[in-house]
Amino acid sequence: MASKNSPVTGILAEEHVIIDFGRYEGKSVFEISETDPHFYTTLISAKESGNFAIRRNNKDKTFRLYCNNFSLSH
């Protein structure tokens, strides 16, 4: 069975992408989807607008979601 791509992280599993800004710094995108659906929807909109980037951290091999628009970090 094919897995569905995340609207925030694309082909990366949401539990492997960590928020690197604001009040949810250190939480995974999956955790956000479970605890704050409104903010998760905001992340989807930010992705569609190109307001963040996901980068691999070579030190610990995790993925980090960086915000290019500080209005998301409140």
PDB file of N, CA, C, O and CB in Angstrom:
ATOM      1  N   MET A   1       0.843  -1.186   0.000  1.00  0.00           N
ATOM      2  CA  MET A   1       0.000   0.000   0.000  1.00  0.00           C
ATOM      3  C   MET A   1       0.885   1.245   0.000  1.00  0.00           C
ATOM      4  O   MET A   1       1.797   1.354   0.820  1.00  0.00           O
ATOM      5  CB  MET A   1      -0.957   0.001   1.223  1.00  0.00           C
ATOM      6  N   ALA A   2       0.630   2.165  -0.893  1.00  0.00           N
ATOM      7  CA  ALA A   2       1.422   3.391  -0.992  1.00  0.00           C
ATOM      8  C   ALA A   2       1.022   4.351   0.120  1.00  0.00           C
ATOM      9  O   ALA A   2      -0.159   4.490   0.437  1.00  0.00           O
ATOM     10  CB  ALA A   2       1.239   4.058  -2.380  1.00  0.00           C
ATOM     11  N   SER A   3       2.014   5.010   0.707  1.00  0.00           N
ATOM     12  CA  SER A   3       1.697   5.970   1.760  1.00  0.00           C
ATOM     13  C   SER A   3       1.377   7.322   1.142  1.00  0.00           C
ATOM     14  O   SER A   3       1.892   7.678   0.082  1.00  0.00           O
ATOM     15  CB  SER A   3       2.865   6.094   2.762  1.00  0.00           C
ATOM     16  N   LYS A   4       0.530   8.056   1.815  1.00  0.00           N
ATOM     17  CA  LYS A   4       0.120   9.378   1.358  1.00  0.00           C
ATOM     18  C   LYS A   4       1.202  10.394   1.722  1.00  0.00           C
ATOM     19  O   LYS A   4       1.732  10.368   2.832  1.00  0.00           O
ATOM     20  CB  LYS A   4      -1.248   9.782   1.978  1.00  0.00           C
ATOM     21  N   ASN A   5       1.527  11.280   0.796  1.00  0.00           N
ATOM     22  CA  ASN A   5       2.502  12.334   1.086  1.00  0.00           C
ATOM     23  C   ASN A   5       1.893  13.354   2.036  1.00  0.00           C
ATOM     24  O   ASN A   5       0.701  13.654   1.967  1.00  0.00           O
ATOM     25  CB  ASN A   5       2.975  13.023  -0.216  1.00  0.00           C
ATOM     26  N   SER A   6       2.723  13.877   2.916  1.00  0.00           N
ATOM     27  CA  SER A   6       2.291  14.898   3.859  1.00  0.00           C
ATOM     28  C   SER A   6       2.106  16.229   3.142  1.00  0.00           C
ATOM     29  O   SER A   6       2.911  16.575   2.278  1.00  0.00           O
ATOM     30  CB  SER A   6       3.303  15.040   5.007  1.00  0.00           C
ATOM     31  N   PRO A   7       1.063  16.985   3.484  1.00  0.00           N
ATOM     32  CA  PRO A   7       0.900  18.309   2.886  1.00  0.00           C
ATOM     33  C   PRO A   7       1.939  19.312   3.395  1.00  0.00           C
ATOM     34  O   PRO A   7       2.095  20.391   2.823  1.00  0.00           O
ATOM     35  CB  PRO A   7      -0.496  18.832   3.167  1.00  0.00           C
ATOM     36  N   VAL A   8       2.646  18.956   4.467  1.00  0.00           N
ATOM     37  CA  VAL A   8       3.685  19.839   5.015  1.00  0.00           C
ATOM     38  C   VAL A   8       5.083  19.359   4.621  1.00  0.00           C
ATOM     39  O   VAL A   8       5.901  20.152   4.155  1.00  0.00           O
ATOM     40  CB  VAL A   8       3.568  19.915   6.548  1.00  0.00           C
ATOM     41  N   THR A   9       5.355  18.084   4.804  1.00  0.00           N
ATOM     42  CA  THR A   9       6.720  17.575   4.625  1.00  0.00           C
ATOM     43  C   THR A   9       6.949  16.848   3.302  1.00  0.00           C
ATOM     44  O   THR A   9       8.069  16.423   3.019  1.00  0.00           O
ATOM     45  CB  THR A   9       7.056  16.651   5.751  1.00  0.00           C
ATOM     46  N   GLY A  10       5.921  16.701   2.503  1.00  0.00           N
ATOM     47  CA  GLY A  10       6.079  15.997   1.231  1.00  0.00           C
ATOM     48  C   GLY A  10       6.296  14.512   1.453  1.00  0.00           C
ATOM     49  O   GLY A  10       5.474  13.845   2.080  1.00  0.00           O
ATOM     50  N   ILE A  11       7.419  13.988   0.929  1.00  0.00           N
ATOM     51  CA  ILE A  11       7.677  12.554   1.039  1.00  0.00           C
ATOM     52  C   ILE A  11       8.308  12.154   2.377  1.00  0.00           C
ATOM     53  O   ILE A  11       8.387  10.965   2.685  1.00  0.00           O
ATOM     54  CB  ILE A  11       8.574  12.116  -0.090  1.00  0.00           C
ATOM     55  N   LEU A  12       8.751  13.112   3.162  1.00  0.00           N
ATOM     56  CA  LEU A  12       9.356  12.815   4.467  1.00  0.00           C
ATOM     57  C   LEU A  12       8.264  12.528   5.496  1.00  0.00           C
ATOM     58  O   LEU A  12       7.227  13.191   5.510  1.00  0.00           O
ATOM     59  CB  LEU A  12      10.251  13.994   4.941  1.00  0.00           C
ATOM     60  N   ALA A  13       8.500  11.549   6.348  1.00  0.00           N
ATOM     61  CA  ALA A  13       7.544  11.241   7.411  1.00  0.00           C
ATOM     62  C   ALA A  13       7.477  12.402   8.400  1.00  0.00           C
ATOM     63  O   ALA A  13       8.509  12.915   8.831  1.00  0.00           O
ATOM     64  CB  ALA A  13       7.934   9.929   8.139  1.00  0.00           C
ATOM     65  N   GLU A  14       6.276  12.809   8.753  1.00  0.00           N
ATOM     66  CA  GLU A  14       6.094  13.967   9.636  1.00  0.00           C
ATOM     67  C   GLU A  14       6.771  13.798  10.990  1.00  0.00           C
ATOM     68  O   GLU A  14       7.176  14.788  11.599  1.00  0.00           O
ATOM     69  CB  GLU A  14       4.624  14.223   9.845  1.00  0.00           C
ATOM     70  N   GLU A  15       6.903  12.579  11.468  1.00  0.00           N
ATOM     71  CA  GLU A  15       7.535  12.368  12.779  1.00  0.00           C
ATOM     72  C   GLU A  15       9.048  12.567  12.724  1.00  0.00           C
ATOM     73  O   GLU A  15       9.697  12.628  13.768  1.00  0.00           O
ATOM     74  CB  GLU A  15       7.221  10.966  13.294  1.00  0.00           C
ATOM     75  N   HIS A  16       9.623  12.670  11.514  1.00  0.00           N
ATOM     76  CA  HIS A  16      11.067  12.860  11.362  1.00  0.00           C
ATOM     77  C   HIS A  16      11.465  14.295  11.045  1.00  0.00           C
ATOM     78  O   HIS A  16      12.648  14.590  10.879  1.00  0.00           O
ATOM     79  CB  HIS A  16      11.580  11.960  10.283  1.00  0.00           C
ATOM     80  N   VAL A  17      10.483  15.188  10.960  1.00  0.00           N
ATOM     81  CA  VAL A  17      10.757  16.593  10.662  1.00  0.00           C
ATOM     82  C   VAL A  17      10.414  17.408  11.904  1.00  0.00           C
ATOM     83  O   VAL A  17       9.270  17.417  12.360  1.00  0.00           O
ATOM     84  CB  VAL A  17       9.940  17.090   9.410  1.00  0.00           C
ATOM     85  N   ILE A  18      11.423  18.091  12.445  1.00  0.00           N
ATOM     86  CA  ILE A  18      11.313  18.823  13.704  1.00  0.00           C
ATOM     87  C   ILE A  18      11.176  20.316  13.430  1.00  0.00           C
ATOM     88  O   ILE A  18      11.908  20.873  12.612  1.00  0.00           O
ATOM     89  CB  ILE A  18      12.537  18.549  14.604  1.00  0.00           C
ATOM     90  N   ILE A  19      10.232  20.964  14.119  1.00  0.00           N
ATOM     91  CA  ILE A  19      10.041  22.411  14.013  1.00  0.00           C
ATOM     92  C   ILE A  19      11.241  23.095  14.668  1.00  0.00           C
ATOM     93  O   ILE A  19      11.651  22.714  15.764  1.00  0.00           O
ATOM     94  CB  ILE A  19       8.689  22.865  14.688  1.00  0.00           C
ATOM     95  N   ASP A  20      11.800  24.095  14.003  1.00  0.00           N
ATOM     96  CA  ASP A  20      12.996  24.766  14.513  1.00  0.00           C
ATOM     97  C   ASP A  20      12.759  26.256  14.779  1.00  0.00           C
ATOM     98  O   ASP A  20      13.655  27.079  14.591  1.00  0.00           O
ATOM     99  CB  ASP A  20      14.141  24.598  13.527  1.00  0.00           C
ATOM    100  N   PHE A  21      11.535  26.592  15.223  1.00  0.00           N
ATOM    101  CA  PHE A  21      11.211  27.989  15.523  1.00  0.00           C
ATOM    102  C   PHE A  21       9.987  28.055  16.418  1.00  0.00           C
ATOM    103  O   PHE A  21       9.214  27.102  16.514  1.00  0.00           O
ATOM    104  CB  PHE A  21      10.971  28.792  14.225  1.00  0.00           C
ATOM    105  N   GLY A  22       9.826  29.189  17.065  1.00  0.00           N
ATOM    106  CA  GLY A  22       8.609  29.494  17.812  1.00  0.00           C
ATOM    107  C   GLY A  22       8.311  28.586  18.983  1.00  0.00           C
ATOM    108  O   GLY A  22       9.186  27.882  19.487  1.00  0.00           O
ATOM    109  N   ARG A  23       7.070  28.614  19.405  1.00  0.00           N
ATOM    110  CA  ARG A  23       6.650  27.876  20.600  1.00  0.00           C
ATOM    111  C   ARG A  23       6.702  26.368  20.433  1.00  0.00           C
ATOM    112  O   ARG A  23       6.707  25.634  21.421  1.00  0.00           O
ATOM    113  CB  ARG A  23       5.261  28.276  20.977  1.00  0.00           C
ATOM    114  N   TYR A  24       6.742  25.895  19.188  1.00  0.00           N
ATOM    115  CA  TYR A  24       6.802  24.454  18.941  1.00  0.00           C
ATOM    116  C   TYR A  24       8.206  23.968  18.595  1.00  0.00           C
ATOM    117  O   TYR A  24       8.370  22.843  18.121  1.00  0.00           O
ATOM    118  CB  TYR A  24       5.857  24.088  17.826  1.00  0.00           C
ATOM    119  N   GLU A  25       9.195  24.782  18.821  1.00  0.00           N
ATOM    120  CA  GLU A  25      10.573  24.372  18.557  1.00  0.00           C
ATOM    121  C   GLU A  25      10.873  23.061  19.280  1.00  0.00           C
ATOM    122  O   GLU A  25      10.616  22.926  20.476  1.00  0.00           O
ATOM    123  CB  GLU A  25      11.566  25.474  18.998  1.00  0.00           C
ATOM    124  N   GLY A  26      11.420  22.101  18.540  1.00  0.00           N
ATOM    125  CA  GLY A  26      11.756  20.808  19.108  1.00  0.00           C
ATOM    126  C   GLY A  26      10.657  19.758  18.969  1.00  0.00           C
ATOM    127  O   GLY A  26      10.886  18.588  19.276  1.00  0.00           O
ATOM    128  N   LYS A  27       9.479  20.152  18.517  1.00  0.00           N
ATOM    129  CA  LYS A  27       8.364  19.221  18.310  1.00  0.00           C
ATOM    130  C   LYS A  27       8.338  18.775  16.853  1.00  0.00           C
ATOM    131  O   LYS A  27       8.740  19.523  15.962  1.00  0.00           O
ATOM    132  CB  LYS A  27       7.009  19.876  18.705  1.00  0.00           C
ATOM    133  N   SER A  28       7.867  17.561  16.615  1.00  0.00           N
ATOM    134  CA  SER A  28       7.766  17.081  15.237  1.00  0.00           C
ATOM    135  C   SER A  28       6.500  17.627  14.575  1.00  0.00           C
ATOM    136  O   SER A  28       5.546  18.009  15.252  1.00  0.00           O
ATOM    137  CB  SER A  28       7.771  15.536  15.199  1.00  0.00           C
ATOM    138  N   VAL A  29       6.509  17.655  13.262  1.00  0.00           N
ATOM    139  CA  VAL A  29       5.321  18.071  12.515  1.00  0.00           C
ATOM    140  C   VAL A  29       4.156  17.145  12.858  1.00  0.00           C
ATOM    141  O   VAL A  29       3.015  17.597  12.950  1.00  0.00           O
ATOM    142  CB  VAL A  29       5.595  18.064  10.981  1.00  0.00           C
ATOM    143  N   PHE A  30       4.431  15.865  13.048  1.00  0.00           N
ATOM    144  CA  PHE A  30       3.379  14.919  13.438  1.00  0.00           C
ATOM    145  C   PHE A  30       2.754  15.326  14.768  1.00  0.00           C
ATOM    146  O   PHE A  30       1.531  15.314  14.905  1.00  0.00           O
ATOM    147  CB  PHE A  30       3.947  13.488  13.536  1.00  0.00           C
ATOM    148  N   GLU A  31       3.582  15.688  15.751  1.00  0.00           N
ATOM    149  CA  GLU A  31       3.059  16.116  17.054  1.00  0.00           C
ATOM    150  C   GLU A  31       2.150  17.333  16.894  1.00  0.00           C
ATOM    151  O   GLU A  31       1.101  17.421  17.533  1.00  0.00           O
ATOM    152  CB  GLU A  31       4.218  16.441  18.024  1.00  0.00           C
ATOM    153  N   ILE A  32       2.559  18.270  16.035  1.00  0.00           N
ATOM    154  CA  ILE A  32       1.762  19.469  15.801  1.00  0.00           C
ATOM    155  C   ILE A  32       0.418  19.093  15.182  1.00  0.00           C
ATOM    156  O   ILE A  32      -0.616  19.646  15.557  1.00  0.00           O
ATOM    157  CB  ILE A  32       2.520  20.457  14.888  1.00  0.00           C
ATOM    158  N   SER A  33       0.431  18.154  14.235  1.00  0.00           N
ATOM    159  CA  SER A  33      -0.823  17.742  13.590  1.00  0.00           C
ATOM    160  C   SER A  33      -1.797  17.151  14.599  1.00  0.00           C
ATOM    161  O   SER A  33      -3.011  17.281  14.440  1.00  0.00           O
ATOM    162  CB  SER A  33      -0.545  16.723  12.480  1.00  0.00           C
ATOM    163  N   GLU A  34      -1.277  16.508  15.629  1.00  0.00           N
ATOM    164  CA  GLU A  34      -2.111  15.888  16.660  1.00  0.00           C
ATOM    165  C   GLU A  34      -2.565  16.871  17.735  1.00  0.00           C
ATOM    166  O   GLU A  34      -3.675  16.741  18.252  1.00  0.00           O
ATOM    167  CB  GLU A  34      -1.360  14.754  17.305  1.00  0.00           C
ATOM    168  N   THR A  35      -1.727  17.856  18.085  1.00  0.00           N
ATOM    169  CA  THR A  35      -2.021  18.728  19.224  1.00  0.00           C
ATOM    170  C   THR A  35      -2.556  20.104  18.853  1.00  0.00           C
ATOM    171  O   THR A  35      -3.262  20.723  19.649  1.00  0.00           O
ATOM    172  CB  THR A  35      -0.797  18.898  20.035  1.00  0.00           C
ATOM    173  N   ASP A  36      -2.233  20.592  17.658  1.00  0.00           N
ATOM    174  CA  ASP A  36      -2.680  21.932  17.254  1.00  0.00           C
ATOM    175  C   ASP A  36      -3.026  21.934  15.765  1.00  0.00           C
ATOM    176  O   ASP A  36      -2.245  22.415  14.944  1.00  0.00           O
ATOM    177  CB  ASP A  36      -1.585  22.999  17.560  1.00  0.00           C
ATOM    178  N   PRO A  37      -4.204  21.392  15.418  1.00  0.00           N
ATOM    179  CA  PRO A  37      -4.589  21.316  14.008  1.00  0.00           C
ATOM    180  C   PRO A  37      -4.624  22.676  13.300  1.00  0.00           C
ATOM    181  O   PRO A  37      -4.358  22.757  12.101  1.00  0.00           O
ATOM    182  CB  PRO A  37      -5.938  20.669  13.896  1.00  0.00           C
ATOM    183  N   HIS A  38      -4.950  23.743  14.041  1.00  0.00           N
ATOM    184  CA  HIS A  38      -4.975  25.078  13.435  1.00  0.00           C
ATOM    185  C   HIS A  38      -3.569  25.483  12.971  1.00  0.00           C
ATOM    186  O   HIS A  38      -3.400  25.970  11.854  1.00  0.00           O
ATOM    187  CB  HIS A  38      -5.531  26.120  14.442  1.00  0.00           C
ATOM    188  N   PHE A  39      -2.570  25.282  13.826  1.00  0.00           N
ATOM    189  CA  PHE A  39      -1.205  25.634  13.439  1.00  0.00           C
ATOM    190  C   PHE A  39      -0.704  24.718  12.319  1.00  0.00           C
ATOM    191  O   PHE A  39       0.049  25.159  11.451  1.00  0.00           O
ATOM    192  CB  PHE A  39      -0.265  25.550  14.656  1.00  0.00           C
ATOM    193  N   TYR A  40      -1.111  23.464  12.334  1.00  0.00           N
ATOM    194  CA  TYR A  40      -0.761  22.537  11.266  1.00  0.00           C
ATOM    195  C   TYR A  40      -1.282  23.066   9.923  1.00  0.00           C
ATOM    196  O   TYR A  40      -0.585  23.011   8.910  1.00  0.00           O
ATOM    197  CB  TYR A  40      -1.334  21.127  11.558  1.00  0.00           C
ATOM    198  N   THR A  41      -2.510  23.574   9.933  1.00  0.00           N
ATOM    199  CA  THR A  41      -3.081  24.171   8.722  1.00  0.00           C
ATOM    200  C   THR A  41      -2.271  25.395   8.292  1.00  0.00           C
ATOM    201  O   THR A  41      -2.092  25.634   7.097  1.00  0.00           O
ATOM    202  CB  THR A  41      -4.557  24.562   8.956  1.00  0.00           C
ATOM    203  N   THR A  42      -1.786  26.166   9.260  1.00  0.00           N
ATOM    204  CA  THR A  42      -0.929  27.312   8.965  1.00  0.00           C
ATOM    205  C   THR A  42       0.358  26.850   8.291  1.00  0.00           C
ATOM    206  O   THR A  42       0.836  27.499   7.360  1.00  0.00           O
ATOM    207  CB  THR A  42      -0.608  28.097  10.253  1.00  0.00           C
ATOM    208  N   LEU A  43       0.922  25.736   8.750  1.00  0.00           N
ATOM    209  CA  LEU A  43       2.135  25.197   8.125  1.00  0.00           C
ATOM    210  C   LEU A  43       1.873  24.765   6.683  1.00  0.00           C
ATOM    211  O   LEU A  43       2.719  24.962   5.810  1.00  0.00           O
ATOM    212  CB  LEU A  43       2.670  24.009   8.936  1.00  0.00           C
ATOM    213  N   ILE A  44       0.717  24.185   6.438  1.00  0.00           N
ATOM    214  CA  ILE A  44       0.362  23.796   5.067  1.00  0.00           C
ATOM    215  C   ILE A  44       0.324  25.027   4.174  1.00  0.00           C
ATOM    216  O   ILE A  44       0.859  25.005   3.066  1.00  0.00           O
ATOM    217  CB  ILE A  44      -1.003  23.063   5.034  1.00  0.00           C
ATOM    218  N   SER A  45      -0.304  26.099   4.644  1.00  0.00           N
ATOM    219  CA  SER A  45      -0.366  27.349   3.872  1.00  0.00           C
ATOM    220  C   SER A  45       1.018  27.934   3.647  1.00  0.00           C
ATOM    221  O   SER A  45       1.316  28.443   2.567  1.00  0.00           O
ATOM    222  CB  SER A  45      -1.249  28.375   4.584  1.00  0.00           C
ATOM    223  N   ALA A  46       1.867  27.861   4.674  1.00  0.00           N
ATOM    224  CA  ALA A  46       3.228  28.387   4.558  1.00  0.00           C
ATOM    225  C   ALA A  46       4.016  27.608   3.512  1.00  0.00           C
ATOM    226  O   ALA A  46       4.796  28.194   2.760  1.00  0.00           O
ATOM    227  CB  ALA A  46       3.949  28.331   5.918  1.00  0.00           C
ATOM    228  N   LYS A  47       3.822  26.308   3.458  1.00  0.00           N
ATOM    229  CA  LYS A  47       4.522  25.506   2.452  1.00  0.00           C
ATOM    230  C   LYS A  47       4.075  25.911   1.057  1.00  0.00           C
ATOM    231  O   LYS A  47       4.896  26.088   0.157  1.00  0.00           O
ATOM    232  CB  LYS A  47       4.272  23.999   2.678  1.00  0.00           C
ATOM    233  N   GLU A  48       2.776  26.055   0.885  1.00  0.00           N
ATOM    234  CA  GLU A  48       2.241  26.444  -0.413  1.00  0.00           C
ATOM    235  C   GLU A  48       2.737  27.816  -0.843  1.00  0.00           C
ATOM    236  O   GLU A  48       2.858  28.082  -2.039  1.00  0.00           O
ATOM    237  CB  GLU A  48       0.729  26.432  -0.377  1.00  0.00           C
ATOM    238  N   SER A  49       3.024  28.691   0.114  1.00  0.00           N
ATOM    239  CA  SER A  49       3.531  30.035  -0.175  1.00  0.00           C
ATOM    240  C   SER A  49       5.046  30.096  -0.266  1.00  0.00           C
ATOM    241  O   SER A  49       5.606  31.136  -0.613  1.00  0.00           O
ATOM    242  CB  SER A  49       3.061  30.994   0.879  1.00  0.00           C
ATOM    243  N   GLY A  50       5.721  28.983   0.045  1.00  0.00           N
ATOM    244  CA  GLY A  50       7.186  28.957   0.012  1.00  0.00           C
ATOM    245  C   GLY A  50       7.831  29.662   1.182  1.00  0.00           C
ATOM    246  O   GLY A  50       8.942  30.176   1.058  1.00  0.00           O
ATOM    247  N   ASN A  51       7.142  29.696   2.335  1.00  0.00           N
ATOM    248  CA  ASN A  51       7.646  30.430   3.496  1.00  0.00           C
ATOM    249  C   ASN A  51       8.491  29.618   4.460  1.00  0.00           C
ATOM    250  O   ASN A  51       8.834  30.125   5.528  1.00  0.00           O
ATOM    251  CB  ASN A  51       6.513  30.998   4.234  1.00  0.00           C
ATOM    252  N   PHE A  52       8.842  28.381   4.135  1.00  0.00           N
ATOM    253  CA  PHE A  52       9.754  27.642   4.983  1.00  0.00           C
ATOM    254  C   PHE A  52      10.555  26.652   4.167  1.00  0.00           C
ATOM    255  O   PHE A  52      10.255  26.386   3.003  1.00  0.00           O
ATOM    256  CB  PHE A  52       8.998  26.927   6.087  1.00  0.00           C
ATOM    257  N   ALA A  53      11.571  26.117   4.796  1.00  0.00           N
ATOM    258  CA  ALA A  53      12.434  25.137   4.144  1.00  0.00           C
ATOM    259  C   ALA A  53      12.677  23.982   5.102  1.00  0.00           C
ATOM    260  O   ALA A  53      12.719  24.167   6.319  1.00  0.00           O
ATOM    261  CB  ALA A  53      13.779  25.779   3.696  1.00  0.00           C
ATOM    262  N   ILE A  54      12.838  22.792   4.540  1.00  0.00           N
ATOM    263  CA  ILE A  54      13.202  21.617   5.329  1.00  0.00           C
ATOM    264  C   ILE A  54      14.620  21.243   4.933  1.00  0.00           C
ATOM    265  O   ILE A  54      14.920  21.028   3.759  1.00  0.00           O
ATOM    266  CB  ILE A  54      12.200  20.416   5.101  1.00  0.00           C
ATOM    267  N   ARG A  55      15.486  21.171   5.939  1.00  0.00           N
ATOM    268  CA  ARG A  55      16.892  20.835   5.690  1.00  0.00           C
ATOM    269  C   ARG A  55      17.311  19.671   6.569  1.00  0.00           C
ATOM    270  O   ARG A  55      16.815  19.498   7.682  1.00  0.00           O
ATOM    271  CB  ARG A  55      17.806  22.054   5.947  1.00  0.00           C
ATOM    272  N   ARG A  56      18.224  18.886   6.052  1.00  0.00           N
ATOM    273  CA  ARG A  56      18.756  17.779   6.845  1.00  0.00           C
ATOM    274  C   ARG A  56      19.890  18.280   7.715  1.00  0.00           C
ATOM    275  O   ARG A  56      20.769  19.002   7.244  1.00  0.00           O
ATOM    276  CB  ARG A  56      19.237  16.625   5.938  1.00  0.00           C
ATOM    277  N   ASN A  57      19.873  17.903   8.977  1.00  0.00           N
ATOM    278  CA  ASN A  57      20.928  18.247   9.915  1.00  0.00           C
ATOM    279  C   ASN A  57      21.944  17.105   9.869  1.00  0.00           C
ATOM    280  O   ASN A  57      21.644  15.996  10.312  1.00  0.00           O
ATOM    281  CB  ASN A  57      20.363  18.477  11.380  1.00  0.00           C
ATOM    282  N   ASN A  58      23.122  17.360   9.346  1.00  0.00           N
ATOM    283  CA  ASN A  58      24.119  16.306   9.181  1.00  0.00           C
ATOM    284  C   ASN A  58      24.669  15.776  10.494  1.00  0.00           C
ATOM    285  O   ASN A  58      25.148  14.643  10.549  1.00  0.00           O
ATOM    286  CB  ASN A  58      25.246  16.811   8.348  1.00  0.00           C
ATOM    287  N   LYS A  59      24.607  16.574  11.553  1.00  0.00           N
ATOM    288  CA  LYS A  59      25.153  16.128  12.841  1.00  0.00           C
ATOM    289  C   LYS A  59      24.359  14.966  13.430  1.00  0.00           C
ATOM    290  O   LYS A  59      24.940  13.973  13.867  1.00  0.00           O
ATOM    291  CB  LYS A  59      25.173  17.285  13.829  1.00  0.00           C
ATOM    292  N   ASP A  60      23.040  15.088  13.442  1.00  0.00           N
ATOM    293  CA  ASP A  60      22.234  14.018  14.039  1.00  0.00           C
ATOM    294  C   ASP A  60      21.285  13.353  13.037  1.00  0.00           C
ATOM    295  O   ASP A  60      20.446  12.534  13.412  1.00  0.00           O
ATOM    296  CB  ASP A  60      21.433  14.569  15.199  1.00  0.00           C
ATOM    297  N   LYS A  61      21.429  13.714  11.763  1.00  0.00           N
ATOM    298  CA  LYS A  61      20.664  13.117  10.669  1.00  0.00           C
ATOM    299  C   LYS A  61      19.147  13.294  10.807  1.00  0.00           C
ATOM    300  O   LYS A  61      18.372  12.476  10.312  1.00  0.00           O
ATOM    301  CB  LYS A  61      20.985  11.653  10.578  1.00  0.00           C
ATOM    302  N   THR A  62      18.738  14.364  11.480  1.00  0.00           N
ATOM    303  CA  THR A  62      17.313  14.687  11.539  1.00  0.00           C
ATOM    304  C   THR A  62      17.007  15.711  10.456  1.00  0.00           C
ATOM    305  O   THR A  62      17.912  16.239   9.810  1.00  0.00           O
ATOM    306  CB  THR A  62      16.909  15.227  12.950  1.00  0.00           C
ATOM    307  N   PHE A  63      15.745  15.981  10.269  1.00  0.00           N
ATOM    308  CA  PHE A  63      15.310  17.028   9.351  1.00  0.00           C
ATOM    309  C   PHE A  63      14.713  18.146  10.178  1.00  0.00           C
ATOM    310  O   PHE A  63      14.002  17.892  11.151  1.00  0.00           O
ATOM    311  CB  PHE A  63      14.283  16.489   8.302  1.00  0.00           C
ATOM    312  N   ARG A  64      14.996  19.382   9.800  1.00  0.00           N
ATOM    313  CA  ARG A  64      14.511  20.560  10.518  1.00  0.00           C
ATOM    314  C   ARG A  64      13.689  21.421   9.583  1.00  0.00           C
ATOM    315  O   ARG A  64      14.056  21.624   8.426  1.00  0.00           O
ATOM    316  CB  ARG A  64      15.681  21.372  11.109  1.00  0.00           C
ATOM    317  N   LEU A  65      12.570  21.929  10.093  1.00  0.00           N
ATOM    318  CA  LEU A  65      11.730  22.837   9.347  1.00  0.00           C
ATOM    319  C   LEU A  65      12.056  24.239   9.827  1.00  0.00           C
ATOM    320  O   LEU A  65      11.836  24.575  10.991  1.00  0.00           O
ATOM    321  CB  LEU A  65      10.212  22.502   9.524  1.00  0.00           C
ATOM    322  N   TYR A  66      12.586  25.060   8.919  1.00  0.00           N
ATOM    323  CA  TYR A  66      12.972  26.437   9.217  1.00  0.00           C
ATOM    324  C   TYR A  66      11.952  27.388   8.614  1.00  0.00           C
ATOM    325  O   TYR A  66      11.519  27.201   7.477  1.00  0.00           O
ATOM    326  CB  TYR A  66      14.392  26.747   8.680  1.00  0.00           C
ATOM    327  N   CYS A  67      11.574  28.391   9.362  1.00  0.00           N
ATOM    328  CA  CYS A  67      10.590  29.364   8.916  1.00  0.00           C
ATOM    329  C   CYS A  67      11.276  30.558   8.274  1.00  0.00           C
ATOM    330  O   CYS A  67      12.213  31.120   8.840  1.00  0.00           O
ATOM    331  CB  CYS A  67       9.714  29.818  10.084  1.00  0.00           C
ATOM    332  N   ASN A  68      10.809  30.946   7.088  1.00  0.00           N
ATOM    333  CA  ASN A  68      11.302  32.151   6.419  1.00  0.00           C
ATOM    334  C   ASN A  68      10.429  33.353   6.725  1.00  0.00           C
ATOM    335  O   ASN A  68      10.773  34.479   6.366  1.00  0.00           O
ATOM    336  CB  ASN A  68      11.371  31.932   4.914  1.00  0.00           C
ATOM    337  N   ASN A  69       9.308  33.127   7.382  1.00  0.00           N
ATOM    338  CA  ASN A  69       8.352  34.190   7.666  1.00  0.00           C
ATOM    339  C   ASN A  69       8.104  34.214   9.175  1.00  0.00           C
ATOM    340  O   ASN A  69       7.443  33.319   9.702  1.00  0.00           O
ATOM    341  CB  ASN A  69       7.013  33.983   6.871  1.00  0.00           C
ATOM    342  N   PHE A  70       8.616  35.207   9.864  1.00  0.00           N
ATOM    343  CA  PHE A  70       8.547  35.224  11.320  1.00  0.00           C
ATOM    344  C   PHE A  70       7.120  35.305  11.858  1.00  0.00           C
ATOM    345  O   PHE A  70       6.911  35.059  13.046  1.00  0.00           O
ATOM    346  CB  PHE A  70       9.343  36.380  11.846  1.00  0.00           C
ATOM    347  N   SER A  71       6.140  35.638  11.032  1.00  0.00           N
ATOM    348  CA  SER A  71       4.771  35.682  11.535  1.00  0.00           C
ATOM    349  C   SER A  71       4.255  34.308  11.934  1.00  0.00           C
ATOM    350  O   SER A  71       3.276  34.210  12.674  1.00  0.00           O
ATOM    351  CB  SER A  71       3.860  36.282  10.495  1.00  0.00           C
ATOM    352  N   LEU A  72       4.898  33.239  11.455  1.00  0.00           N
ATOM    353  CA  LEU A  72       4.491  31.897  11.849  1.00  0.00           C
ATOM    354  C   LEU A  72       4.978  31.516  13.232  1.00  0.00           C
ATOM    355  O   LEU A  72       4.439  30.588  13.835  1.00  0.00           O
ATOM    356  CB  LEU A  72       4.991  30.900  10.853  1.00  0.00           C
ATOM    357  N   SER A  73       5.968  32.196  13.745  1.00  0.00           N
ATOM    358  CA  SER A  73       6.628  31.763  14.978  1.00  0.00           C
ATOM    359  C   SER A  73       5.928  32.233  16.250  1.00  0.00           C
ATOM    360  O   SER A  73       6.436  31.985  17.344  1.00  0.00           O
ATOM    361  CB  SER A  73       8.040  32.256  14.986  1.00  0.00           C
ATOM    362  N   HIS A  74       4.811  32.884  16.148  1.00  0.00           N
ATOM    363  CA  HIS A  74       4.122  33.370  17.356  1.00  0.00           C
ATOM    364  C   HIS A  74       3.503  32.280  18.164  1.00  0.00           C
ATOM    365  O   HIS A  74       2.895  32.549  19.200  1.00  0.00           O
ATOM    366  CB  HIS A  74       3.068  34.347  16.993  1.00  0.00           C
TER     367      HIS A  74
END
